Amino acid sequence: MRERKPISPLYLFIFLFFFFSLSHSATPGDTTVIQKLAGLLSPTPSTWTGSDPCQWSGISCNGGQVQSISLASKSLSGSLPSDLNQLSSLISLSLQNNTLSGPLPSLSNLSNLQEVYLDSNQFTSIPPNFFSGLTSLQTFSVNQNPLLPWVIPNDLSAANSLTTFYASNASVTGSIPDFFGTLPSLQSLRLSYNNLTGGLPLSFATSGIQNLWLNNQQSDAKLSGPIGVLGSMTQLLQVWLHSNSFSGPIPDLSKCTSLFDLQLRDNRLVGIVPNSLYSISSLVNVSLGNNMLQGPYPSFSSRVTIDKSMGINNFCNVNPGPCDPRVMVLLSVEEGFGYPSNLANAWSGNDPCKAWSFVSCDTEGKSITVLNLANQHLVGTISPAIANLTSLKSLILSNNNLTGSIPDSLTSLPQLQTLDVSNNNLSGNLPVFGGNVTVKTVGNLFIGINLTPSGGQTTPGSNGPSPASNSGGNTNSSSSSGGRRVWLPIVIVAVILCLIVVLGLSYFKYRQSSQKKFKQINSPLNGSEMGKIGLVGMNGNGGITSEKHSEISSGRSEMQLVGAGSMSFSIHDLRQVTNNFSGDNILGRGGFGVVYKGELGGTKIAVKRMESAVISNKGMGEFQAEIAVLTKVRHRHLVALLGYCVEGNEKLLVYEYMPQGTLSQHLFEYKDNGYDALSWKQRLIIALDVARGVEYLHSLAQESFIHRDLKPSNVLLGDDMRAKVSDFGLVKHAPDGKFSVETRLAGTFGYLAPEYCATGRVTTKADVYSFGVILMELVTGRKALDDSQPDDRTHLVTWFRRVLINKDNMMKAVDPILNPDEETFASICKVAELAGHCTVREPYQRPDMSHAVNILSPLVEEWKPTQFDEEDGLGTDFQMSLPQALQRWQDNEGTSMTSDMLYSHQRSLENTQSSIPTKPAGFADTFDSMDCR
């Protein structure tokens, strides 16, 4: 056997040299991308010479693949290659502090990418799929870039390793995504100086966020809503929320034991600074100035630095110290109402008897005798602390939206003479007041009825518990002796109810014979009695409240006092006023049944009659839903429920009459109905009315609701062509705000949001989608689904969104009947663009209805007074006294006013000062503008 010769050291060296060189040279694909980058940068880094990018300064490779690009602060300009995401092994990208420009390329599917620094450049846009597949991303920073408006995409939710997200002054729009609160590693979130709107996500409560910077949003809307979720963010170190529109009280932050910097100035915060804030030992920096805070001036320890504008609030004093006891009592009352801003602004200083609105005192100016908070849009509950105002003679809380019960403690007020809580949503037993106290409770559907344990209401006709089924009201009784003690009250209540029923039946027979006036029945009824006995009015006069009367007497600009659900009609009355449901009186038909017109006591009404064929679980559910919803919401752009009838198989709802029918009739069938075509101004006003009604359902009512069936046939018009949203049978309660609710699919095809169709889960953004479809119909005059059109135009949304992409075709898409001039066309384009945003596929990218309201509001021409002519009208002399003015009006009309009308005018004038609405601050148009010139 031949002996093997050893390998020459020279050959070994050459082999290792070539192996090392090949393994550290960039792969052809990576080389191509980096060379493109070199060609786009100006100046090209001087060290970038040779053919192997892995040897260039700032480029790091491993195994021939680029892992890091580090070019921070190199005074570079130029742009980035579009195929940057072909660097499949890229881990770190650092390009901050240059003047790079142009669109950012997508980084999608770079599953190894951990760090991205793009701060302080001139990048102009972020592509939609930028964050797709970045599952290893830990740090992302794009501060200080003039980007086009963009919304943080849901793709980022897959980055479970994300610890830092910075996008300050980066043109971010929309709301803060909920998923930020669910990312397990997120510690620092900076979104300052953007155009964000909406509130703090509830998901923040369980997050590990330590540094939260959301200050100085630039849109008029800004970030808003309560900040209570901060109290559950126990990891917080630094919170910057200043220069926004956050409202509500400062929460208890005692669990945030590491918090050292709290910036809350320049918001709309109300209430008393909580004592728990003073006890946070880590706190060293606080700013609370320029809010509407009340109570004692904050008293922090010397270690805490406070802003100089701390006093720009409504504290009782200008230095630390206690407030007058009367002030603290009134602030407790205000707390029950959730510290509304109108009270926060009106109640400042340390003497309620000196210029505090809604408060009257004795002649000595020491004791509070009158608290008049009528017509103040109050929500919340009546505070038992009112009992501490021992000199109080008159407590007026009428015409609000208060819930809960009347506190028993009010019976202890020794000088109380008047308690007026009419026209609210109070429930529970009425406390027993002395004979010298006049108590007014008319217009509260559930007075005398206990709420269910879940907090819901016992809806008429439902299977909920009756007032007598609550163990006599003694819910804490656990012993047998306690059980026996409650039987006596139950027997007494049963006897009283029987007497009421007997008296009610007698009265019903009398009312049938007289047919002249409806009287008030103050006791609640259930079951079969609802359709038979009495009529409880919400206007305080025992009569049917018309729309006109409601607006005058309430003094509200948006809310109405129309009785919602508290009035029961007999089937006899409804047969009579509809001519036995004559076909000549039919206004329309729907899945529920037939709607008839009628006239009752001089008031025109619309009666919706459930057909026997649909009396099922579904039909009864929709029937009960309308009652349940319309007892909780009252708004000038929601059709008011006047009453209902439940007798045997008859189920009927009675609404205010809308003489001009539906928007669908005026928009698509105007020729057949003999109507004039809607002008653009009329369409704008209708769109704004609908937006305001739906905005109220979503975010301004005491509870949040989703309509689920917005369409032109559910938009009704009055003689003034003002719109009201109707048909609340499919309304869904949304207890968790913007979180989705799982429900059966319901609504009308063509208006259903795609995510609702696909998942069966619905949010308020489903209504926004439907509203966007209505806007498209107003612009084009075309139906949402039209089989008469070619296949590519059958579905309005799909076709119209293609039009928006090619804006040159916009004029061809506009309803020809409008024939717009240049100014009108510009307005149409803005509405068209809003429609596009409302109908985007992803719900989180759609605006809230409040955005739509504030975009449409400036487009509606402001009302201008006509030139005053002394010979026109009544020639009223405003120096006349009220009786003189009323006499003058009567003389000119040639009639005498009824007591109801006198009451209405007196209430209107008496409440003028306290009920004049203030115009809310407008919201900036956060959408891209369409060039229609």
SVG drawing of the C-alpha trace seen along z (x, -y; Angstrom):
<svg xmlns="http://www.w3.org/2000/svg" viewBox="-121 -98 125 100">
<polyline fill="none" stroke="black" stroke-width="0.4" points="0.0,0.0 1.2,-3.4 1.8,-5.8 -0.6,-8.9 1.2,-12.2 0.2,-14.9 -1.7,-18.0 0.5,-20.9 0.0,-23.8 -0.1,-26.1 -3.1,-24.2 -4.9,-24.2 -4.5,-28.0 -5.8,-28.6 -8.8,-26.3 -9.7,-28.0 -9.3,-31.4 -11.7,-30.7 -14.2,-29.0 -14.1,-31.9 -14.6,-34.4 -17.5,-32.5 -19.3,-32.1 -19.1,-35.8 -19.9,-37.2 -23.5,-38.4 -25.8,-36.1 -26.7,-37.3 -30.2,-38.3 -29.1,-40.4 -26.3,-41.9 -28.8,-43.1 -31.0,-44.8 -28.0,-46.5 -26.6,-47.7 -30.0,-49.2 -29.9,-51.0 -26.5,-52.3 -27.7,-53.7 -30.6,-55.5 -28.7,-57.1 -27.1,-60.5 -24.2,-60.7 -23.3,-57.0 -21.2,-56.2 -17.6,-56.6 -16.7,-53.2 -19.1,-51.3 -16.6,-50.1 -16.1,-46.7 -18.6,-44.2 -19.3,-42.5 -21.8,-44.6 -21.0,-42.4 -17.6,-44.2 -19.3,-47.7 -19.4,-49.8 -22.9,-49.7 -23.8,-46.4 -23.5,-43.3 -23.9,-39.8 -24.0,-36.2 -23.6,-33.3 -23.7,-35.6 -27.1,-37.1 -27.6,-40.7 -28.7,-41.0 -28.2,-44.6 -28.3,-48.0 -27.0,-50.8 -26.9,-54.2 -28.1,-56.5 -27.1,-60.2 -25.1,-59.9 -26.6,-63.1 -28.1,-60.9 -30.9,-61.8 -32.6,-59.8 -35.0,-56.9 -35.3,-53.2 -35.6,-50.4 -39.1,-48.9 -37.8,-45.3 -36.1,-45.9 -38.2,-43.1 -36.2,-40.6 -33.5,-40.8 -35.0,-37.7 -32.5,-37.6 -32.7,-41.2 -32.8,-41.7 -32.1,-45.5 -32.8,-48.5 -31.4,-51.9 -31.9,-54.9 -32.8,-57.6 -31.7,-61.2 -31.2,-61.6 -33.3,-63.3 -34.4,-60.2 -37.7,-60.7 -40.3,-59.0 -42.6,-56.2 -41.5,-53.6 -41.2,-50.1 -43.1,-47.3 -41.3,-45.2 -43.8,-42.5 -42.8,-38.9 -39.4,-39.8 -40.0,-37.3 -36.5,-37.9 -36.8,-41.7 -36.5,-42.9 -35.6,-46.6 -36.7,-49.4 -35.6,-53.0 -36.9,-55.5 -37.1,-58.7 -36.5,-62.2 -36.5,-61.7 -38.8,-62.9 -40.7,-59.7 -44.0,-60.4 -46.2,-57.3 -46.5,-53.8 -47.9,-51.0 -50.9,-49.1 -49.1,-45.8 -46.0,-47.3 -46.3,-45.3 -47.6,-42.1 -45.7,-39.1 -43.3,-41.0 -43.7,-38.4 -40.3,-39.1 -40.6,-42.9 -39.5,-44.3 -38.9,-48.0 -40.4,-50.3 -39.9,-54.0 -41.0,-56.4 -41.2,-59.7 -41.0,-63.0 -41.9,-62.1 -44.3,-64.0 -46.3,-60.9 -49.6,-60.9 -52.4,-60.1 -52.4,-56.4 -54.1,-54.1 -52.2,-51.7 -53.1,-48.4 -54.3,-45.2 -51.3,-43.3 -49.2,-44.7 -51.2,-42.7 -49.2,-39.6 -46.0,-41.2 -46.2,-39.6 -42.6,-40.5 -43.2,-44.2 -41.9,-46.3 -41.6,-49.8 -43.8,-51.5 -43.0,-55.1 -45.0,-57.1 -45.0,-60.6 -45.7,-63.4 -46.2,-60.8 -49.7,-61.7 -51.4,-58.7 -55.2,-58.9 -58.2,-56.9 -58.4,-55.5 -55.9,-53.7 -56.1,-50.0 -57.4,-47.7 -54.7,-45.2 -52.1,-47.5 -53.6,-46.5 -53.2,-42.8 -49.6,-42.7 -47.8,-40.9 -44.4,-42.6 -45.4,-46.2 -43.9,-48.7 -43.6,-52.0 -46.2,-53.5 -45.7,-57.0 -48.3,-58.4 -48.1,-62.2 -48.7,-65.0 -50.9,-63.0 -54.6,-63.1 -56.0,-60.4 -59.5,-60.5 -61.7,-58.3 -60.9,-57.1 -58.4,-54.9 -59.0,-51.2 -60.5,-49.2 -57.9,-46.5 -55.3,-48.8 -56.5,-47.7 -54.6,-44.4 -51.6,-45.6 -48.0,-46.0 -47.5,-49.4 -45.1,-51.5 -44.7,-54.7 -47.8,-56.1 -47.4,-59.3 -50.6,-60.4 -50.3,-64.1 -51.0,-67.0 -53.3,-65.4 -53.7,-67.9 -57.2,-67.2 -60.0,-69.3 -61.7,-66.1 -58.5,-65.0 -58.5,-62.0 -61.5,-62.1 -63.6,-60.1 -62.9,-59.0 -59.4,-57.9 -60.6,-55.5 -58.7,-52.6 -55.4,-54.2 -56.3,-53.0 -55.9,-49.4 -52.5,-49.9 -50.4,-49.0 -47.1,-49.0 -47.3,-52.7 -44.2,-54.9 -45.0,-57.9 -48.3,-59.1 -48.6,-62.1 -52.2,-62.8 -52.1,-66.6 -53.6,-68.8 -56.5,-66.5 -60.2,-66.4 -60.3,-63.7 -63.2,-64.1 -64.7,-62.6 -63.0,-62.4 -59.4,-61.5 -59.4,-57.8 -58.0,-56.2 -54.3,-55.6 -53.2,-54.1 -52.4,-50.8 -49.9,-52.6 -47.2,-52.4 -44.3,-53.2 -45.9,-56.2 -43.5,-59.2 -44.8,-61.5 -48.5,-62.4 -49.3,-65.0 -53.1,-65.7 -53.2,-69.4 -55.3,-71.0 -58.1,-68.5 -61.8,-68.6 -61.3,-66.6 -63.9,-67.2 -64.6,-66.3 -62.4,-66.3 -58.7,-65.4 -58.7,-62.0 -56.8,-61.8 -55.2,-58.6 -53.1,-60.7 -51.4,-62.4 -50.3,-59.1 -48.3,-57.8 -44.8,-57.9 -43.1,-57.6 -44.8,-60.7 -42.4,-63.6 -44.1,-65.5 -47.8,-66.4 -49.7,-68.8 -53.5,-69.2 -53.9,-72.8 -56.6,-74.0 -59.2,-71.5 -62.6,-71.8 -61.5,-70.2 -63.4,-71.2 -63.1,-70.8 -60.1,-71.6 -56.9,-72.9 -54.5,-70.0 -52.0,-69.6 -48.9,-67.6 -45.8,-67.0 -42.7,-69.2 -41.1,-66.4 -43.7,-66.8 -43.3,-69.5 -46.6,-70.9 -47.3,-73.0 -47.8,-76.8 -51.3,-76.6 -52.7,-74.3 -55.0,-77.1 -56.7,-77.3 -59.5,-75.0 -62.7,-75.5 -61.2,-74.7 -63.0,-76.2 -59.8,-78.1 -56.6,-79.3 -54.5,-77.6 -54.7,-74.2 -57.3,-74.0 -60.8,-72.7 -64.0,-73.7 -67.2,-75.0 -69.3,-72.1 -72.1,-73.2 -69.7,-73.0 -68.7,-69.5 -72.4,-68.4 -73.1,-69.9 -70.0,-68.2 -71.3,-64.9 -74.6,-65.6 -72.7,-66.4 -70.7,-63.1 -73.9,-61.2 -74.5,-62.8 -71.0,-61.9 -69.7,-65.5 -71.3,-66.9 -69.3,-69.8 -72.2,-72.3 -72.1,-71.9 -68.3,-71.8 -68.2,-75.1 -71.0,-76.7 -70.0,-75.7 -66.7,-77.3 -65.6,-79.2 -66.3,-78.5 -69.8,-80.0 -72.6,-78.3 -74.9,-81.2 -72.8,-83.6 -73.5,-83.2 -73.7,-79.4 -76.1,-78.6 -79.2,-76.4 -78.8,-77.2 -80.9,-79.6 -80.4,-80.5 -82.3,-82.3 -82.2,-86.1 -79.2,-85.8 -77.3,-84.0 -76.3,-81.1 -78.7,-78.3 -79.5,-76.6 -83.3,-76.5 -83.7,-75.6 -81.8,-73.3 -83.2,-73.5 -81.4,-71.2 -84.3,-70.7 -83.5,-70.3 -79.7,-69.9 -79.3,-66.6 -78.2,-64.9 -77.5,-61.2 -76.6,-59.0 -78.3,-58.8 -79.8,-61.1 -77.2,-61.3 -78.4,-60.6 -76.1,-63.4 -78.8,-65.9 -80.3,-65.1 -77.5,-67.1 -78.9,-70.3 -81.3,-70.5 -82.7,-73.9 -83.8,-72.7 -87.3,-73.5 -87.5,-72.7 -85.6,-70.0 -86.3,-70.0 -84.6,-67.4 -87.2,-67.1 -86.6,-66.5 -83.3,-64.7 -82.2,-61.1 -81.6,-60.1 -81.8,-56.4 -81.9,-54.4 -84.2,-55.1 -85.2,-58.1 -83.1,-57.9 -85.1,-57.3 -82.8,-59.8 -84.7,-62.7 -87.7,-62.0 -85.6,-63.4 -85.4,-66.9 -87.3,-68.9 -88.3,-71.8 -88.8,-70.1 -92.0,-71.2 -91.5,-70.2 -89.7,-67.3 -90.0,-67.2 -88.3,-64.2 -90.7,-64.0 -89.6,-62.8 -86.6,-60.8 -85.9,-57.0 -86.2,-56.4 -87.3,-53.1 -87.9,-51.4 -90.3,-52.2 -91.3,-55.8 -90.3,-56.8 -93.0,-58.0 -92.9,-61.7 -94.8,-63.9 -98.2,-65.3 -96.6,-68.8 -94.4,-67.6 -95.6,-67.8 -94.0,-64.9 -94.0,-64.9 -93.0,-61.6 -94.9,-61.6 -92.9,-60.3 -90.9,-57.7 -91.8,-54.3 -90.5,-52.2 -91.4,-54.2 -92.7,-51.5 -91.0,-48.7 -87.8,-47.2 -85.0,-46.5 -84.0,-42.9 -80.9,-41.6 -78.8,-42.1 -79.7,-45.7 -82.2,-45.3 -85.7,-46.6 -88.9,-44.6 -90.1,-45.3 -93.9,-45.3 -95.0,-42.1 -91.8,-40.3 -91.4,-37.5 -89.4,-39.6 -90.3,-39.7 -93.3,-41.7 -93.1,-44.2 -94.6,-41.7 -92.1,-38.9 -89.1,-40.4 -89.9,-38.9 -91.6,-42.1 -88.5,-44.0 -86.5,-42.3 -83.7,-40.8 -81.4,-40.3 -83.8,-38.1 -82.3,-34.7 -84.1,-33.3 -87.6,-31.8 -88.8,-34.4 -87.6,-37.1 -89.5,-35.3 -92.7,-35.4 -92.3,-39.1 -92.4,-40.0 -95.8,-38.3 -97.8,-41.1 -96.4,-43.8 -97.0,-41.5 -100.7,-41.0 -101.1,-44.7 -99.5,-45.5 -101.7,-42.8 -104.9,-44.4 -103.8,-47.8 -103.1,-46.6 -106.5,-44.9 -108.2,-48.2 -106.2,-50.1 -107.3,-47.6 -110.9,-47.9 -110.8,-51.7 -108.9,-51.7 -111.5,-49.5 -114.2,-51.9 -112.3,-54.8 -111.7,-53.1 -115.5,-52.7 -115.9,-56.4 -113.2,-57.4 -114.8,-55.3 -118.1,-57.1 -116.6,-60.6 -113.9,-60.3 -112.8,-63.8 -109.6,-63.7 -107.0,-61.2 -106.4,-61.2 -103.1,-60.3 -102.7,-56.9 -99.8,-57.0 -99.5,-53.3 -97.6,-50.9 -99.4,-48.1 -98.3,-44.8 -99.6,-41.9 -103.0,-42.2 -103.8,-45.5 -101.4,-47.4 -103.7,-47.7 -106.7,-48.5 -106.1,-51.1 -105.2,-54.7 -102.6,-56.8 -99.6,-58.2 -98.3,-61.3 -94.7,-62.5 -95.5,-66.1 -96.8,-66.7 -100.3,-67.6 -101.9,-64.3 -102.1,-64.7 -100.3,-63.3 -97.0,-65.2 -96.6,-66.3 -93.2,-66.9 -93.7,-70.6 -94.8,-70.8 -91.9,-68.7 -89.3,-71.0 -90.9,-74.1 -91.4,-72.8 -88.1,-71.1 -85.9,-73.8 -83.6,-71.2 -81.9,-71.4 -81.4,-67.6 -83.4,-65.8 -87.2,-65.6 -89.6,-64.9 -91.8,-62.6 -93.2,-59.9 -91.4,-56.7 -93.3,-53.6 -95.0,-54.9 -98.4,-55.3 -100.7,-52.4 -103.6,-52.6 -106.7,-50.5 -107.4,-48.5 -110.8,-50.2 -109.2,-53.7 -106.7,-52.6 -109.4,-50.9 -111.4,-54.1 -108.6,-56.5 -107.5,-54.3 -111.1,-53.7 -110.9,-50.1 -107.4,-49.7 -108.8,-50.7 -106.8,-50.1 -107.2,-53.8 -105.1,-54.6 -102.1,-52.4 -98.8,-54.2 -96.6,-51.3 -95.8,-47.6 -92.8,-45.8 -91.7,-42.5 -93.3,-43.4 -96.7,-44.3 -98.7,-47.2 -98.4,-50.9 -101.6,-53.0 -102.1,-56.7 -104.6,-58.1 -105.5,-61.1 -105.9,-61.0 -107.0,-64.0 -105.9,-66.3 -102.5,-64.7 -101.6,-62.7 -100.1,-59.3 -98.7,-56.3 -99.8,-52.9 -97.7,-49.8 -99.7,-46.7 -98.1,-43.3 -99.7,-40.8 -100.8,-37.6 -98.5,-35.6 -95.4,-37.1 -96.4,-36.8 -93.6,-34.5 -90.4,-34.7 -88.8,-36.8 -91.8,-39.0 -92.3,-39.5 -88.6,-40.1 -88.7,-43.0 -91.9,-44.3 -90.3,-44.3 -87.0,-45.7 -88.6,-48.8 -90.3,-49.5 -87.1,-48.7 -84.9,-50.9 -87.2,-53.9 -87.8,-54.1 -84.1,-54.7 -83.4,-57.1 -85.0,-60.4 -83.6,-62.5 -84.9,-64.9 -83.6,-62.7 -85.0,-59.4 -88.7,-58.8 -90.5,-59.0 -92.6,-56.2 -95.9,-57.6 -97.3,-54.4 -98.3,-50.8 -101.2,-48.4 -101.1,-44.8 -104.5,-43.1 -104.8,-39.4 -103.2,-38.7 -103.0,-42.4 -99.6,-44.0 -99.4,-47.6 -96.9,-50.5 -97.9,-54.1 -95.4,-56.6 -95.3,-60.3 -96.5,-60.8 -94.0,-61.8 -96.1,-63.2 -93.5,-63.1 -92.9,-59.4 -89.5,-57.8 -86.3,-58.9 -86.5,-56.0 -89.8,-57.4 -88.2,-60.8 -85.0,-59.5 -86.0,-56.6 -89.7,-57.0 -90.3,-60.7 -91.9,-60.7 -94.4,-58.0 -95.3,-59.8 -95.6,-63.2 -92.7,-64.7 -90.1,-67.1 -86.6,-65.7 -84.5,-66.3 -82.0,-69.1 -78.4,-68.7 -79.0,-70.9 -81.9,-68.8 -79.8,-65.6 -77.0,-67.1 -79.4,-68.1 -81.0,-64.6 -77.6,-63.0 -76.6,-65.2 -79.8,-64.5 -79.3,-60.7 -75.7,-61.0 -76.7,-62.9 -79.4,-60.3 -77.0,-57.4 -74.2,-59.2 -76.6,-59.6 -77.4,-55.9 -73.7,-55.0 -72.1,-57.3 -74.3,-60.0 -77.2,-58.0 -77.0,-56.6 -76.3,-53.2 -74.7,-52.4 -76.9,-50.8 -76.3,-49.5 -79.2,-50.0 -78.3,-47.2 -80.8,-48.2 -80.0,-51.6 -81.4,-52.2 -83.5,-54.9 -86.8,-53.2 -86.0,-53.5 -85.4,-57.3 -88.6,-59.2 -89.2,-62.8 -91.3,-65.6 -93.0,-68.5 -89.8,-70.5 -87.9,-67.6 -85.9,-67.0 -85.1,-63.3 -85.6,-60.9 -84.3,-57.4 -87.0,-54.7 -87.5,-51.0 -85.6,-49.9 -86.7,-46.2 -83.2,-45.0 -81.3,-47.4 -78.6,-45.6 -77.3,-46.8 -73.5,-47.2 -72.5,-47.1 -68.8,-47.0 -68.7,-50.1 -66.7,-49.3 -66.1,-45.6 -68.0,-43.4 -71.2,-41.7 -72.1,-38.2 -75.7,-38.1 -77.8,-36.5 -77.4,-38.1 -80.2,-40.6 -80.6,-43.6 -80.9,-44.3 -78.5,-43.1 -76.6,-45.9 -76.3,-47.7 -74.7,-45.0 -71.1,-45.4 -68.9,-42.6 -67.4,-41.6 -71.0,-41.3 -71.9,-39.0 -68.8,-36.9 -68.6,-36.6 -72.0,-37.4 -70.3,-39.8 -71.3,-43.4 -70.0,-46.7 -71.1,-50.3 -68.9,-50.4 -71.5,-48.2 -73.9,-51.2 -71.2,-53.4 -70.9,-51.1 -74.7,-51.3 -74.6,-55.1 -71.8,-55.2 -74.1,-53.3 -76.9,-55.8 -74.4,-58.6 -73.6,-56.9 -77.3,-56.7 -77.8,-60.4 -74.9,-61.3 -75.8,-59.0 -79.6,-58.6 -79.1,-54.9 -80.1,-52.0 -77.7,-49.9 -78.6,-46.9 -80.1,-47.4 -80.6,-44.4 -81.5,-46.7 -77.9,-47.8 -75.1,-45.9 -73.5,-43.2 -70.5,-45.4 -72.7,-48.1 -75.4,-46.1 -73.7,-46.5 -73.5,-50.2 -70.6,-50.1 -68.3,-48.1 -69.0,-50.3 -68.8,-53.6 -65.5,-52.7 -64.0,-52.2 -65.3,-55.6 -63.4,-57.1 -60.2,-55.6 -60.5,-57.3 -61.8,-60.7 -62.1,-62.0 -65.3,-59.9 -66.9,-61.5 -69.1,-63.9 -70.6,-61.0 -71.5,-59.2 -73.5,-62.1 -77.3,-61.9 -78.0,-63.8 -81.0,-65.5 -78.7,-67.5 -76.8,-69.2 -74.4,-70.7 -72.5,-73.9 -68.8,-74.1 -69.5,-74.9 -72.1,-72.2 -69.9,-69.7 -67.1,-70.4 -69.6,-69.6 -70.7,-66.4 -67.1,-65.3 -66.5,-65.7 -69.6,-63.6 -68.5,-61.0 -65.1,-60.8 -66.8,-60.4 -68.9,-57.6 -65.8,-55.9 -64.2,-56.0 -67.4,-54.7 -67.5,-51.7 -63.9,-50.4 -63.6,-46.7 -61.8,-46.9 -64.2,-48.2 -61.3,-49.8 -60.5,-52.0 -64.0,-53.5 -64.6,-56.8 -67.0,-57.1 -70.3,-58.7 -69.1,-61.7 -66.6,-62.2 -69.3,-62.0 -71.4,-64.6 -68.5,-67.0 -67.6,-66.6 -71.2,-67.1 -71.9,-70.0 -69.8,-72.6 -71.3,-71.6 -74.8,-72.5 -75.4,-76.1 -75.8,-78.1 -79.2,-79.5 -79.5,-83.3 -82.3,-85.4 -84.5,-87.1 -84.8,-90.9 -87.0,-92.0 -90.2,-93.6 -92.3,-95.2 -95.4,-94.6 -94.8,-90.8 -95.8,-88.2 -97.1,-89.3 -94.9,-92.3 -94.1,-91.2 -92.7,-93.9 -90.0,-92.1 -90.3,-94.7 -93.8,-93.4 -94.4,-91.1 -95.2,-87.4 -99.0,-87.8 -99.1,-90.8 -97.3,-88.9 -99.6,-85.9 -102.6,-88.1 -101.2,-89.8 -100.6,-86.4 -104.1,-85.2 -105.6,-88.4 -103.7,-88.0 -104.6,-84.4 -108.3,-85.0 -108.3,-82.1 -107.6,-81.4 -104.7,-79.2 -105.4,-76.0 -103.9,-75.5 -101.5,-73.0 -100.1,-75.6 -99.8,-78.2 -97.9,-75.7 -95.7,-74.9 -94.8,-78.6 -94.3,-79.3 -92.0,-76.4 -90.1,-77.4 -89.5,-81.0 -88.8,-80.0 -86.1,-77.6 -84.6,-79.7 -81.5,-80.7 -80.7,-77.2 -81.6,-75.3 -80.1,-77.3 -77.8,-74.8 -74.2,-75.6 -72.8,-74.6 -70.1,-71.9 -66.7,-72.6 -66.4,-71.4 -64.2,-68.4 -61.6,-68.8 -62.0,-66.8 -59.5,-64.0 -60.0,-62.5 -58.0,-63.2 -59.7,-65.9 -60.8,-65.1 -59.8,-67.5 -62.9,-68.1 -61.8,-71.2"/>
</svg>
